[in-house]
């Protein structure tokens, strides 16, 4: 393993996330930004929720020439190989646009992480990671991404979590995680953030008028059982082609 990758992975396992600067070239960044705006203009979004997040789940089918290269991109491939090897599986690719005011709720992408059955004799424990590529600059007074410090090691208390892993309510999650210690990161255009899918996080815009969009690839180390509490829909289960 490359020495820099090994060092970054040690930080990743300690913090639950790392920033990979300039993961995309300016040309790749602009191509994705324009394509996402085209998808919005074409009405391909799945919806726009109450916190200001518009999401797209069909980009791989509609624009594979633009978005397929984000899967196992050379900037993140060494980390995926080191983490999962040939067991690495793409779960989904999802695009986001935040067209106006945006203050996301605290959430986990993999809600069911802490509810897995460790008592089964031969059951393997599922884990997931996200690679999120940003297409505009975040920064103080502009937009940000916030994590609960060490949140990948802190199970949500039972009073805010249903038995299957989903939150009891958005309010309960927000109140509990607002009280925790936080870490803020400001990805720039072309940067990627790699993080555990079960670390609590939220995105926000401080300037409601700025453009903000990204692409998230969810990866998992083994096929999760049907109905597992995850924010993404398993679209095309396929083993990620590692060399």
RAFENVEN-V969777 format. One record per backbone hydrogen bond with DSSP energy under -0.5 kcal/mol. CO is the residue of the C=O (numbers start at 1). NH is the residue of the N-H. E is the energy in kcal/mol with one decimal. If there is no record, write none. Layout:
# RAFENVEN-V969777
CO,NH,E  CO,NH,E
This chain:
# RAFENVEN-V969777
2,6,-2.6  3,7,-2.2  4,8,-2.4  5,9,-2.5  6,10,-1.6  7,11,-1.5  8,12,-2.6  9,13,-2.6  10,14,-1.4  11,15,-3.1  12,16,-2.9  15,150,-0.6  16,196,-2.1  18,194,-2.3  19,21,-0.7  20,23,-0.8  20,192,-2.2  25,29,-2.6  26,30,-2.3  27,31,-2.2  28,32,-2.2  29,33,-2.3  30,34,-2.6  31,35,-2.1  32,36,-2.5  33,37,-1.9  34,38,-2.1  35,39,-2.4  36,40,-2.1  37,41,-2.4  38,42,-1.9  39,44,-2.4  40,43,-1.4  47,55,-1.5  49,52,-1.6  51,103,-1.5  52,54,-0.6  53,49,-2.5  54,97,-2.2  55,46,-3.1  55,47,-0.8  56,95,-2.4  58,62,-2.3  59,63,-3.1  63,66,-1.2  63,67,-2.1  64,68,-1.9  67,70,-1.5  68,71,-1.7  70,72,-0.6  70,73,-1.2  73,76,-2.1  73,77,-2.3  74,78,-0.6  76,79,-0.8  76,80,-1.9  77,81,-2.7  78,82,-2.0  79,83,-2.3  80,84,-2.7  80,85,-0.9  81,85,-1.0  84,87,-1.9  85,88,-1.7  88,240,-2.1  89,220,-2.7  90,238,-0.7  91,235,-1.3  91,236,-0.5  92,218,-2.6  94,216,-3.2  95,56,-2.3  96,214,-1.9  97,54,-2.7  97,99,-0.7  102,205,-2.8  107,201,-2.2  109,111,-0.8  109,231,-2.4  110,113,-1.2  111,114,-0.6  112,115,-0.7  113,116,-0.9  116,118,-1.1  120,123,-0.7  124,126,-0.5  127,221,-1.6  128,197,-2.8  129,219,-2.9  130,195,-1.8  131,133,-0.6  131,217,-2.3  132,193,-2.1  133,215,-1.9  134,190,-3.3  139,142,-2.8  139,143,-1.3  142,206,-2.0  142,207,-2.2  143,139,-1.7  144,204,-2.1  145,185,-3.0  146,202,-1.9  147,149,-0.5  147,183,-2.5  148,151,-2.5  150,153,-2.0  151,154,-1.1  153,155,-0.6  157,160,-1.9  158,161,-1.1  160,168,-2.3  162,165,-1.6  166,162,-3.4  169,173,-2.1  170,174,-2.7  171,175,-2.6  172,176,-2.0  173,177,-2.7  174,178,-2.3  175,179,-0.8  177,180,-1.1  181,149,-2.8  183,147,-3.0  185,145,-2.2  185,187,-0.5  187,138,-2.7  188,191,-2.4  190,23,-1.0  190,24,-2.4  191,134,-2.3  192,20,-3.7  192,194,-0.5  193,132,-2.3  193,195,-0.5  194,18,-2.3  195,130,-2.9  196,199,-1.5  197,109,-1.8  197,110,-2.4  200,148,-2.0  201,107,-1.6  202,146,-2.8  203,104,-2.7  204,144,-2.5  206,208,-0.7  207,210,-1.3  212,98,-2.7  213,135,-1.8  214,96,-2.6  215,133,-2.7  216,94,-2.8  216,218,-0.5  217,131,-2.0  218,91,-3.5  218,92,-1.2  219,129,-1.7  220,89,-2.5  225,228,-1.6  228,230,-1.5  229,111,-1.1  229,112,-2.1  233,235,-0.8  238,90,-1.2  240,242,-1.4
